[in-house]
Amino acid sequence: MAQTYLLPEFETEQREKPVNVASVPQRSPFRYPGGKTWLVPLFRRWMMSLPNQPAILVEPFAGGGIISLTAAFEQLADHIVMVELDGQISSVWKTILGGDADWLAKRILSFELTPESAKEEFAKEVRSQRELAFQTILKNRTAHGGILAEGAGVLKRGENGRGILSRWYPQTIAKRITNIKFVSRRIEFIQGDAFEQLKRFGKDRNAVFFIDPPYTAGGKSAGSRLYTHCEVDHERLFSICEELRGDLLMTYDNADEVRALAARHGFETKAVAMKNTHHAEMNELLIGRDLSWTEAGGVFREHRSPYRVSESKQTKKQRKR
Ligand SMILES: C[S@@+](CC[C@H](N)C(=O)[O-])C[C@H]1O[C@@H](n2cnc3c(N)ncnc32)[C@H](O)[C@@H]1O
């Protein structure tokens, strides 16, 4: 039996409201570049710091959607609006939230993945949204870094030499998809432009916004390799955010240019150093009007728990994204 550590959210929690500790549940079927699973504990804290539970949470750059899913499962907002421009990613959300979750789950479970079957599948002309959704999940789970943008190669060696199979966990992915079905009535998905939707909900005092755009500000090019849609007018985005009536939380690269941009628009910034479960050091920036809620616990690094739990090899494998 392999042993592993449970990762608690923060070492010190001085909250008035109860917080759901322990490791962050992986709820997204995607393995998403720039995914915000590591931010979930902070996101929860932000939501709980608001005077009332928001009627609407808008996530205008939804991608793999872990923040929206967390809000839906943990009932942190009454209604969730996910917005994404990318057609491939949108097909997955539309399929899952639009009544075809079971079809997609079954399709994943019945697919025999080999390098040849994947190649055959990618060469197929898709005729429906749900077929595109399946192709997208397959691509996301077999491409280097989960990258769906043009030019990403297929995993050859992968984890432990498992090659193309190293991120293909059909049972786990199918389960996540069917689970989402149960919270789908809380979630509205819009394939569209983040800017338009920010304006649409901007005057609503009961709407709050989690904003995680592609990182191409400050001359950074990472975002342009990861996403098909990576051109964002960051100055304009900040101007729109200034006008939002409801509260907001943004995440960006911790770059000088971004901090200057935030300061110009009257926002506070806070750098977050976070070790994720794969021990990669994240260095990102939280941006908001008032980030004093981040001080409540004070520690922004996941620490190992003083206790350990046993975990079977199978569970351990499945837990990996
Ligand atoms: C940093 S990723 C979001 C990652 C997400 N927070 C997660 O945890 O998976 C940014 C996303 O914004 C999308 N995007 C880029 N421009 C957009 C636009 N104008 N409107 C809506 N979505 C856009 C990209 O396709 C990409 O999926």
The ligand as a MOL file (V3000), in Angstrom:
LIG
                    3D

  0  0  0     0  0            999 V3000
M  V30 BEGIN CTAB
M  V30 COUNTS 27 29 0 0 0
M  V30 BEGIN ATOM
M  V30 1 C -6.3390 30.9120 -18.1890 0
M  V30 2 S -7.5590 30.0390 -19.1020 0 CHG=1
M  V30 3 C -8.8070 29.7540 -17.8780 0
M  V30 4 C -8.4900 28.5620 -17.0270 0
M  V30 5 C -9.6030 28.2590 -16.0250 0
M  V30 6 N -9.6290 29.2440 -14.9680 0
M  V30 7 C -9.4030 26.8730 -15.4130 0
M  V30 8 O -9.2400 26.7170 -14.1960 0
M  V30 9 O -9.4080 25.9020 -16.1930 0 CHG=-1
M  V30 10 C -8.2850 31.2600 -20.1170 0
M  V30 11 C -9.4480 30.7920 -20.9960 0
M  V30 12 O -10.0560 31.9370 -21.6040 0
M  V30 13 C -10.5230 31.5790 -22.9050 0
M  V30 14 N -10.6950 32.8400 -23.6460 0
M  V30 15 C -9.7630 33.5970 -24.2740 0
M  V30 16 N -10.3100 34.7180 -24.7580 0
M  V30 17 C -11.6310 34.6990 -24.4300 0
M  V30 18 C -12.7200 35.5930 -24.6340 0
M  V30 19 N -12.5830 36.7520 -25.2660 0
M  V30 20 N -13.9240 35.2480 -24.1340 0
M  V30 21 C -14.1080 34.0740 -23.4800 0
M  V30 22 N -13.1160 33.1900 -23.2530 0
M  V30 23 C -11.8960 33.4900 -23.7230 0
M  V30 24 C -9.4390 30.6470 -23.4210 0
M  V30 25 O -9.9450 29.8230 -24.4370 0
M  V30 26 C -9.0720 29.8770 -22.1590 0
M  V30 27 O -9.8490 28.7090 -22.0500 0
M  V30 END ATOM
M  V30 BEGIN BOND
M  V30 1 1 1 2
M  V30 2 1 2 3
M  V30 3 1 2 10
M  V30 4 1 3 4
M  V30 5 1 4 5
M  V30 6 1 5 6
M  V30 7 1 5 7
M  V30 8 2 7 8
M  V30 9 1 7 9
M  V30 10 1 10 11
M  V30 11 1 11 12
M  V30 12 1 11 26
M  V30 13 1 12 13
M  V30 14 1 13 14
M  V30 15 1 13 24
M  V30 16 1 14 15
M  V30 17 1 14 23
M  V30 18 2 15 16
M  V30 19 1 16 17
M  V30 20 1 17 18
M  V30 21 2 17 23
M  V30 22 1 18 19
M  V30 23 2 18 20
M  V30 24 1 20 21
M  V30 25 2 21 22
M  V30 26 1 22 23
M  V30 27 1 24 25
M  V30 28 1 24 26
M  V30 29 1 26 27
M  V30 END BOND
M  V30 END CTAB
M  END
